[in-house]
Amino acid sequence: MKLKKYLERVTVGSELVMACNPSCPECRQPAGEMHAFGCGCEECPGCRKILIGCHCNCLSPADSAKIIKALHDQFTDVTDAAEVVTAAGDEPGLDASYLIHAAMQYLYENVAEALRADLNRGFQESHPDLVPLLQDETGHGYYTAEQLSVALQIPLIEVHEKIDAMVAAGQGIRFGNHRLQKVN
């Protein structure tokens, strides 16, 4: 497996398609500064489309997690999140955009427990060889980074980067009703 090369975020005023000078009209950051995480005017450094909706996922896991969290925190209603996911449709071969990741996370956290159980079963059916090493009292399974690396076909170091990024973005890792910190 090849390590992914991450691109640097585009600063306000250095956009090629959408000019934000002297400041961003959405997040109000001045030229030369980074857009606020989740800003709808930030350009993707890869495709130069609006970052939150593109499918490049070319930023570091740390920046990606912060963008997803910022977008997630903007949702207040499952209907809005469901509209984002259904409007995206099924785009085979493309990674989900940051906005879709955020909407799916919001939906997962806010759907009825029975539906969440169905989603978990669907995940298990999609990855039959992935068996959780730990399970909490609510039935949530927990996997090792090595298991996720194999199942998701990404390098182990990238799995660790994504876990570190989630913790740094404040999402934490939960086990039952407890929030865990990553320990090396």
ABEGO torsion letter per residue (X at the ends): XBBBBBBBBBBBGABAABBBOABBAAAGBBBGBBBBBGBAABBBAAAGBBAAABAAGABBAAAAAAAAAAAAAABABAAAAAAAAAAAEBBBGBBBBAAAAAAAAAAAAABBAAAAAAAAAAAAAABAABBBABBBAAGBBBBBAAAAAAAAGBBAAAAAAAAAAAAAAGAEBBBEABBBBBBX
